[in-house]
Every structure is written in C-alpha cells, then in structure tokens.
Amino acid sequence: MGRGDGSGRVVSPAGANDAGTGILHVDMDAFYASVEQLDDPSLVGKPIIIGAPEGRSVVSSASYEARRYGVRAAMPVSQALRLCPSAVVVAPHFDRYRALSSHVMAIFRDVTPLVEPLSIDEAFLDVRGARRLWGSPGEIAIELRRRVRAETGLVCSIGVAATKHVAKMASTISKPDGLLIIAEADTAAFLQTRSVRSLWGVGPKAAESLAGRGIHTVRDILDTPTSVLERTLGGAMAERLWHLARGIDPRSVDTTRVEKSVGHEETFHDDVSDPAILRTELRRLADRVGTRLRVSGWEATTVAIKVRFADFTTVSRSRSLAEPTAVGQRIGDAAHELFASISRPLPVRLLGVRGERLQPAGASPLALWDDDEEWRRVEGAVDSATARFGRGAITRATLLGESRGGGAVPSHPRLPEQE
C-alpha cells in the first residue's frame, strides 16, 4: 500500500483494462502545500510545512518532500521541524484553497453531475452515464487529470474501480500524481494482499484487535470464520468487513452529501492554566464556528470540544442541543458546560470547538418562542459589519486584547459551495 510520503506508489500502465468500472475517486496531491508551491515557484521541490510560522501550531499539511522525513498532518510544527530542519514553514491561506477547490469541483461537474465532495480536496464521481460523451472510465480519468493540471496548475491522483471503497484505495496507492485502474474482475486479487488497515472503518484499535487474532491482511479476513470476526469487532463491523473484503460496497455516489461538522482549533503560544482565559478562548472559537455555520447556511445539533494538555493528552466531550443552532452565544454556552465537566490536571495546550450533525438552517419546526432571538439579531449585525468592514470590525469586549495563539485554524475547512 502506498504511504503518505509517496513511497510504495503503484500506477496502471497505458491502456489498462477498465471493464466493469465506473466510480472514480479523485484526490488532490498534498493540496495545501501544492497551492503554496503554485503561488510561489521558489518553494517547488522543497520540504514545506503548512502551519503558523511561529508559536506552537500544528501541521495542516506538508509537501511530499517533508513527508519523507516523517512529517504528517496534526503533528506540532516544532516536532515537524525537528524531523525536517530544512523545511519551510508557510502560513495557510484557506480562502485561496477554497477558491481552487471550487474550480476543481467545477471541472468534475463538467464531466458528470454525479459528484460527491468528501472534503476540500477529494471527491467521488460516478461516470457510468458519461461514456457516450467522454469515453470509458479510464479515459475519463486521464482527461480529468489533464484538465486539472492545465486549468489550475495542480496535480491529482485518481483511482478507478467498480465501487467507492476500492476506488479510494486505488487513488491512495497511486499517489502522488498517479492513476490506478482496478477492473471489476481484478478486484478480488487486488484486495487480498492489502492490509486490514486499508479497509474503510478499520482504525488503529480495530487493527490491533484483528492483529491479536493473527488477522493482518484482507486474505486473512476471508479465511476467518464470521463468528470470530463478530467476537473480535462486534456484529456490525464484522458484517461490514465481510463485505468489503469481498469487494462488495453498495454505496452510491451521494450528490447531497453535506459537511459532518464545522470547527476551529487554537494552539496557544504558552500553555494556559487560567480558567477565565480558557473560557474566553472557548467563546472566541464558538463565535467563529457560529459565523461559519451562518455563512454556509447550516445549523448544528451537537456541540463538541477538544482539550489537549501540556503532555499532549487529548480529551473530547460533546452534547446534543435542545434545538439546532448557528448562534455563537448558544454554542459557546454549551462549550463552557462541557469544559466545566473536564478535569484539568495540567495546563492546556490546545482548545477546539466544533458544531456537529449539521442540518440546513431553518429545517426544524419553529418553536413557540425563540430564546436566541436577541443574540441572533446581535450576531446578524456583526455579520453585516464583517461583510462590509472585514473581520474584527465588531467583537465582544471580552475578546479584545492580544491573541494567545497562532490564530484559530479551521479543523474542517468548508467545502466550496456548488453553483
């Protein structure tokens, strides 16, 4: 299986058999880093870390040159620089990333309306209905790669298969700048030698449990009685792996897929112990989450927080709301309640606030009265001022003063809006 640094890469030869395929998984290669290299050619070929240049931020992305030193996303920038001292640290430009993502998604929709964005830099495409216009799935993938490079200057990798699961595996293995086609008849042979970790839904804990039973590859799953899988992973997960190991994935490309969450995180320049300061930072993050929800037209039905301590121990808490909301005040109140429930034995290094289980704004029936009416009006005024004068034109008095972190970084950058 291809690794995050591009080693172990496998690609298809010219004219590869694409019989029985129709699902493409397109993944932009080291997207954030590639955009920065596109905008600053002096960075091409250099190890790049996307993160705050100073302070104690975490890595948002890294170029393949940096990944070969062990640098990976979510790693502290300080640790990444110890692994790769020659790396260039570049501050992220999320507006630029979203603009290019929107362009790429528009290219996809020129080929087929059946596009399911998974994140800012990847998507599934169902091209089975596009054969008459654009050719076979393999030919479409070649043309998409050419168009993305010609129109944006960026590089993508594509997996072509009969199912979403296998297409995503294929794109991962082909990275960077690759194309891997798995004909339907070749699916079983392709899967058998893959690690169980490559299967959808198998995380570190599940992989460890399977390894304890001597199950390391997909072939091992095929040779294991279902009853053993059920005792190891539970009934639902065992059934899923039974199907995936046999190349069975009935999921269709979902064009109505929405973001699962919207969040912001802050890594502090210095560890913080003062509860008042931490509550203020939670409020700042909650307001930003609320703003992004309103701009995107979503409401959250669940609020979650993340707290990382000085020793890198990380805890998360979440709670469901009585009513969906995009009001920062309500999100902040829930975040404060969750924070109060966490024991804090050490100073805090990072805080995060997230709105989860999103739904379109106004989708819920109207209540008899609106407890958030005044705050909704206040935040609407802030939104208007921000649109006219820029962020920070109006803010809470409690949030005035010097920032203690490297800036609140979106933990789930917003997908580009469809035309």
C-alpha positions as CSV (number, residue, x, y, z in Angstrom):
1,M,0.0,0.0,0.0
2,G,1.2,3.5,-0.8
3,R,2.4,5.5,2.1
4,G,1.7,9.1,3.0
5,D,5.2,10.1,1.7
6,G,4.5,8.6,-1.8
7,S,6.7,5.5,-1.4
8,G,5.2,2.2,-2.5
9,R,3.4,4.0,-5.3
10,V,1.6,1.8,-7.8
11,V,0.1,3.1,-11.1
12,S,-1.6,1.5,-14.1
13,P,0.1,1.1,-17.5
14,A,-1.2,2.9,-20.6
15,G,-4.3,1.1,-21.9
16,A,-5.1,-0.7,-18.6
17,N,-8.3,-2.7,-18.6
18,D,-11.2,-0.7,-17.0
19,A,-14.0,-3.2,-17.7
20,G,-16.8,-3.1,-15.2
21,T,-15.6,0.1,-13.5
22,G,-17.5,3.4,-13.3
23,I,-16.5,5.0,-9.9
24,L,-13.7,7.5,-9.7
25,H,-12.0,8.8,-6.5
26,V,-10.1,11.9,-7.2
27,D,-7.7,13.2,-4.6
28,M,-5.5,16.3,-4.9
29,D,-1.9,15.7,-4.0
30,A,-0.7,17.5,-0.9
31,F,-3.3,20.1,-1.7
32,Y,-2.4,22.9,0.6
33,A,1.3,22.6,0.0
34,S,0.8,22.3,-3.8
35,V,-1.2,25.5,-3.8
36,E,1.6,27.3,-2.0
37,Q,4.2,26.0,-4.4
38,L,1.9,27.0,-7.3
39,D,1.7,30.6,-5.9
40,D,5.4,30.7,-5.0
41,P,7.6,28.7,-7.5
42,S,10.6,29.2,-5.3
43,L,9.1,26.6,-3.0
44,V,8.9,23.9,-5.6
45,G,10.9,20.8,-4.7
46,K,11.4,22.0,-1.1
47,P,10.1,20.4,2.0
48,I,7.1,22.5,3.1
49,I,5.1,22.6,6.3
50,I,1.7,24.4,6.3
51,G,1.1,25.9,9.7
52,A,1.8,29.0,11.8
53,P,5.4,30.1,11.2
54,E,5.8,30.9,14.9
55,G,4.3,29.7,18.1
56,R,3.1,26.1,18.7
57,S,0.7,25.4,15.9
58,V,0.1,22.0,14.3
59,V,0.8,20.9,10.8
60,S,-2.2,21.4,8.5
61,S,-0.4,19.7,5.5
62,A,3.0,19.0,4.2
63,S,4.7,18.5,0.9
64,Y,5.9,15.0,-0.1
65,E,9.4,16.2,0.4
66,A,8.6,16.9,4.0
67,R,6.5,13.7,4.5
68,R,9.6,11.6,3.6
69,Y,11.1,12.8,6.9
70,G,8.0,11.6,8.8
71,V,6.2,14.9,8.9
72,R,2.4,14.5,8.9
73,A,-0.8,16.4,9.5
74,A,-1.8,17.3,13.1
75,M,1.8,17.0,14.3
76,P,3.1,20.0,16.2
77,V,5.2,22.2,13.9
78,S,8.0,22.2,16.4
79,Q,8.2,18.4,16.2
80,A,8.0,18.5,12.4
81,L,10.9,20.9,12.3
82,R,13.0,18.6,14.5
83,L,12.3,15.8,12.0
84,C,12.9,18.0,9.0
85,P,15.1,21.0,10.0
86,S,15.3,22.2,6.4
87,A,11.6,22.6,6.0
88,V,10.0,25.9,5.0
89,V,7.0,26.8,7.2
90,V,4.3,28.6,5.3
91,A,1.1,30.1,6.8
92,P,-2.1,28.6,5.4
93,H,-4.3,30.6,3.0
94,F,-7.7,28.9,3.3
95,D,-9.6,31.3,1.1
96,R,-7.1,30.5,-1.7
97,Y,-7.5,26.8,-1.1
98,R,-11.3,27.1,-1.2
99,A,-11.2,29.0,-4.5
100,L,-9.1,26.4,-6.2
101,S,-11.2,23.6,-4.8
102,S,-14.2,25.3,-6.3
103,H,-12.5,25.4,-9.7
104,V,-11.6,21.7,-9.5
105,M,-15.1,20.6,-8.4
106,A,-16.5,22.6,-11.4
107,I,-14.2,20.6,-13.7
108,F,-15.6,17.4,-12.2
109,R,-19.2,18.6,-12.7
110,D,-18.4,19.4,-16.4
111,V,-18.0,15.6,-16.8
112,T,-20.8,14.3,-14.7
113,P,-23.4,15.7,-12.3
114,L,-22.8,12.8,-10.0
115,V,-20.1,14.3,-7.8
116,E,-19.8,13.7,-4.1
117,P,-17.2,16.0,-2.5
118,L,-15.7,14.4,0.6
119,S,-13.6,17.3,1.6
120,I,-11.9,20.4,0.2
121,D,-9.5,18.3,-1.9
122,E,-11.2,15.0,-2.8
123,A,-14.4,13.7,-4.3
124,F,-16.1,10.6,-5.7
125,L,-17.5,10.7,-9.3
126,D,-19.9,8.3,-10.9
127,V,-19.1,8.3,-14.7
128,R,-21.1,5.3,-15.8
129,G,-23.6,7.6,-17.6
130,A,-20.8,9.7,-19.2
131,R,-19.4,7.1,-21.6
132,R,-21.0,8.4,-24.8
133,L,-19.7,11.9,-24.2
134,W,-16.3,11.3,-22.7
135,G,-15.3,7.6,-23.2
136,S,-14.6,4.8,-20.8
137,P,-13.9,5.4,-17.1
138,G,-10.2,5.1,-17.6
139,E,-10.2,7.6,-20.5
140,I,-12.3,10.0,-18.4
141,A,-9.7,9.7,-15.6
142,I,-6.9,10.5,-17.9
143,E,-8.7,13.6,-19.3
144,L,-9.6,14.8,-15.8
145,R,-6.0,14.7,-14.7
146,R,-5.0,16.6,-17.8
147,R,-7.7,19.3,-17.3
148,V,-7.0,19.8,-13.6
149,R,-3.3,20.3,-14.4
150,A,-3.9,22.5,-17.4
151,E,-6.6,24.7,-15.8
152,T,-5.3,25.0,-12.2
153,G,-1.6,24.0,-12.3
154,L,-2.3,21.4,-9.7
155,V,-1.8,17.6,-9.7
156,C,-4.3,14.9,-8.6
157,S,-4.3,11.2,-8.3
158,I,-7.3,9.1,-9.4
159,G,-8.5,5.6,-8.5
160,V,-10.9,3.9,-10.9
161,A,-12.9,0.9,-9.8
162,A,-16.4,-0.7,-9.6
163,T,-17.0,0.5,-6.1
164,K,-16.3,3.6,-4.0
165,H,-14.2,1.7,-1.5
166,V,-11.9,0.1,-4.0
167,A,-11.6,3.4,-6.0
168,K,-10.5,5.3,-2.8
169,M,-7.9,2.5,-2.0
170,A,-6.6,2.8,-5.6
171,S,-6.2,6.5,-5.5
172,T,-4.3,6.3,-2.2
173,I,-1.9,3.7,-3.6
174,S,-1.3,5.7,-6.8
175,K,-0.2,8.9,-5.0
176,P,1.3,11.2,-5.9
177,D,0.4,12.1,-9.5
178,G,-0.9,8.7,-10.3
179,L,-3.7,6.8,-11.9
180,L,-4.6,3.2,-10.8
181,I,-7.4,1.3,-12.5
182,I,-8.9,-1.9,-10.9
183,A,-11.1,-3.7,-13.4
184,E,-14.1,-5.4,-11.8
185,A,-12.7,-8.9,-12.5
186,D,-9.4,-8.0,-10.8
187,T,-11.0,-6.7,-7.6
188,A,-10.6,-9.8,-5.5
189,A,-6.9,-10.3,-6.4
190,F,-6.2,-6.6,-5.7
191,L,-7.8,-6.7,-2.3
192,Q,-6.3,-9.9,-0.9
193,T,-2.8,-8.6,-0.3
194,R,-3.9,-5.4,1.3
195,S,-3.5,-4.6,5.0
196,V,-6.7,-4.7,7.1
197,R,-5.9,-1.0,7.9
198,S,-6.7,-0.1,4.3
199,L,-10.3,-1.2,4.7
200,W,-12.9,1.5,5.4
201,G,-13.6,2.0,9.1
202,V,-10.7,0.0,10.4
203,G,-8.8,2.3,12.8
204,P,-5.8,1.6,15.0
205,K,-7.8,-0.1,17.8
206,A,-9.7,-2.4,15.4
207,A,-6.5,-3.2,13.6
208,E,-4.9,-4.1,16.9
209,S,-7.8,-6.3,17.8
210,L,-7.6,-8.1,14.5
211,A,-3.8,-8.5,14.8
212,G,-4.3,-10.2,18.1
213,R,-6.2,-12.9,16.2
214,G,-3.5,-13.1,13.6
215,I,-5.5,-11.2,11.0
216,H,-3.3,-8.8,9.2
217,T,-4.4,-8.8,5.5
218,V,-7.7,-9.0,3.6
219,R,-6.9,-12.6,2.8
220,D,-6.8,-13.3,6.5
221,I,-10.3,-11.9,6.8
222,L,-11.5,-14.1,4.0
223,D,-10.0,-17.1,5.9
224,T,-11.5,-16.2,9.3
225,P,-15.0,-17.5,10.4
226,T,-17.6,-14.8,10.7
227,S,-18.1,-15.8,14.3
228,V,-14.5,-14.9,15.2
229,L,-14.8,-11.5,13.5
230,E,-18.0,-10.9,15.4
231,R,-16.4,-11.7,18.7
232,T,-13.4,-9.5,17.8
233,L,-15.2,-6.4,16.4
234,G,-18.9,-6.8,17.1
235,G,-21.6,-7.7,14.7
236,A,-21.9,-4.5,12.6
237,M,-18.2,-4.1,12.0
238,A,-17.8,-7.8,11.3
239,E,-20.5,-7.7,8.7
240,R,-19.0,-4.6,7.0
241,L,-15.6,-6.1,6.8
242,W,-17.0,-9.4,5.4
243,H,-18.5,-7.4,2.5
244,L,-15.6,-5.1,1.9
245,A,-13.1,-7.9,1.9
246,R,-15.1,-9.4,-1.0
247,G,-15.3,-6.2,-2.9
248,I,-19.0,-5.6,-2.0
249,D,-19.8,-2.0,-1.4
250,P,-23.4,-0.9,-2.3
251,R,-22.9,2.8,-1.5
252,S,-23.7,5.1,-4.4
253,V,-22.2,8.5,-5.1
254,D,-24.3,10.9,-3.0
255,T,-24.6,14.3,-4.5
256,T,-26.5,15.6,-1.5
257,R,-23.7,14.8,1.0
258,V,-23.1,17.7,3.4
259,E,-20.3,18.5,5.9
260,K,-20.5,16.5,9.0
261,S,-19.0,19.2,11.2
262,V,-17.6,22.7,11.3
263,G,-14.8,23.5,13.8
264,H,-12.0,25.8,14.9
265,E,-8.9,24.9,17.0
266,E,-6.4,27.1,18.7
267,T,-2.9,26.1,19.8
268,F,-1.5,28.5,22.4
269,H,1.9,30.1,22.3
270,D,2.3,29.1,26.0
271,D,0.3,26.6,28.0
272,V,-2.6,28.2,29.8
273,S,-3.9,27.3,33.3
274,D,-6.2,30.3,34.0
275,P,-9.8,29.1,33.6
276,A,-11.0,32.6,32.8
277,I,-8.6,32.8,29.9
278,L,-9.6,29.4,28.7
279,R,-13.3,30.2,28.8
280,T,-12.7,33.4,26.9
281,E,-10.8,31.4,24.2
282,L,-13.7,28.9,24.0
283,R,-16.1,31.8,23.4
284,R,-13.9,33.2,20.7
285,L,-13.8,29.8,19.0
286,A,-17.5,29.3,19.4
287,D,-18.2,32.7,17.7
288,R,-16.1,31.7,14.7
289,V,-17.9,28.4,14.5
290,G,-21.3,30.2,14.6
291,T,-20.1,32.6,11.9
292,R,-19.1,29.7,9.5
293,L,-22.4,27.9,10.1
294,R,-24.4,31.0,9.3
295,V,-22.3,31.8,6.1
296,S,-22.7,28.2,5.0
297,G,-26.4,28.0,5.8
298,W,-26.2,25.2,8.4
299,E,-27.2,24.7,12.0
300,A,-25.5,22.3,14.4
301,T,-27.5,19.9,16.5
302,T,-24.4,18.9,18.6
303,V,-21.5,20.8,20.1
304,A,-18.2,19.2,20.8
305,I,-14.9,20.5,22.4
306,K,-11.4,19.2,22.3
307,V,-8.8,19.9,25.0
308,R,-5.1,19.0,24.7
309,F,-3.0,19.3,27.7
310,A,0.7,20.1,28.1
311,D,1.7,16.4,28.0
312,F,-0.3,16.0,24.7
313,T,-3.1,14.0,26.4
314,T,-6.2,14.9,24.5
315,V,-9.8,14.6,25.7
316,S,-13.1,15.3,23.8
317,R,-16.6,15.9,25.0
318,S,-19.9,16.5,23.2
319,R,-23.6,17.1,23.9
320,S,-26.7,17.4,21.9
321,L,-28.6,20.7,21.8
322,A,-32.3,21.0,22.6
323,E,-32.7,22.8,19.2
324,P,-30.3,23.2,16.2
325,T,-28.4,26.5,16.2
326,A,-25.9,28.7,14.4
327,V,-25.8,31.2,17.2
328,G,-22.3,31.6,18.6
329,Q,-23.6,32.5,22.1
330,R,-25.5,29.2,22.3
331,I,-22.6,27.2,21.0
332,G,-20.3,29.0,23.5
333,D,-22.6,28.3,26.4
334,A,-22.6,24.6,25.5
335,A,-18.8,24.6,25.1
336,H,-18.4,26.2,28.6
337,E,-20.6,23.5,30.2
338,L,-18.6,20.7,28.5
339,F,-15.4,22.4,29.6
340,A,-16.5,22.5,33.2
341,S,-17.1,18.7,33.1
342,I,-13.4,18.0,32.3
343,S,-10.8,17.5,35.0
344,R,-7.7,19.6,34.2
345,P,-4.6,18.2,35.9
346,L,-2.2,20.1,33.6
347,P,-2.1,23.4,31.7
348,V,-3.9,23.4,28.4
349,R,-2.0,23.5,25.1
350,L,-4.9,23.4,22.6
351,L,-8.6,24.1,22.6
352,G,-11.2,23.3,19.9
353,V,-14.9,23.9,19.4
354,R,-16.9,22.0,16.8
355,G,-20.5,22.1,15.6
356,E,-21.6,18.6,14.5
357,R,-24.6,16.7,13.0
358,L,-25.3,19.7,10.7
359,Q,-28.6,20.3,9.0
360,P,-29.9,23.1,6.7
361,A,-30.8,26.3,8.6
362,G,-34.5,26.5,9.3
363,A,-35.1,22.8,8.7
364,S,-36.6,22.3,12.2
365,P,-40.1,23.4,13.0
366,L,-40.3,26.8,14.6
367,A,-40.6,26.9,18.4
368,L,-43.3,28.9,20.2
369,W,-40.7,31.3,21.3
370,D,-37.1,31.9,20.3
371,D,-34.7,32.0,23.3
372,D,-31.9,33.2,21.0
373,E,-33.8,36.0,19.2
374,E,-31.8,38.8,20.7
375,W,-28.5,37.1,20.2
376,R,-29.5,36.2,16.7
377,R,-30.1,39.8,16.0
378,V,-26.8,40.9,17.5
379,E,-24.8,38.3,15.6
380,G,-26.6,39.2,12.4
381,A,-25.4,42.8,12.9
382,V,-21.9,41.6,13.5
383,D,-22.1,39.5,10.3
384,S,-23.2,42.6,8.3
385,A,-20.4,44.7,9.7
386,T,-17.9,42.0,9.0
387,A,-19.1,41.7,5.4
388,R,-18.7,45.5,5.0
389,F,-15.6,46.3,7.0
390,G,-13.8,43.0,7.5
391,R,-13.4,40.6,10.4
392,G,-12.8,42.2,13.7
393,A,-14.7,45.4,13.0
394,I,-17.1,44.5,15.8
395,T,-16.3,41.9,18.5
396,R,-17.1,41.1,22.1
397,A,-15.4,43.3,24.7
398,T,-14.1,40.2,26.4
399,L,-12.3,39.2,23.3
400,L,-10.3,42.4,22.9
401,G,-6.6,42.1,23.5
402,E,-3.6,40.2,22.2
403,S,-4.2,36.7,20.8
404,R,-2.7,33.9,22.8
405,G,-2.4,31.5,19.9
406,G,-1.4,31.3,16.3
407,G,-4.9,32.1,15.1
408,A,-8.0,29.9,15.1
409,V,-7.4,27.3,12.4
410,P,-10.5,25.6,10.8
411,S,-10.4,21.9,11.8
412,H,-12.8,21.2,9.0
413,P,-12.2,23.7,6.2
414,R,-15.6,24.5,4.5
415,L,-16.3,22.8,1.2
416,P,-16.8,25.1,-1.8
417,E,-20.4,25.9,-2.5
418,Q,-22.0,24.3,-5.5
419,E,-23.1,26.7,-8.3
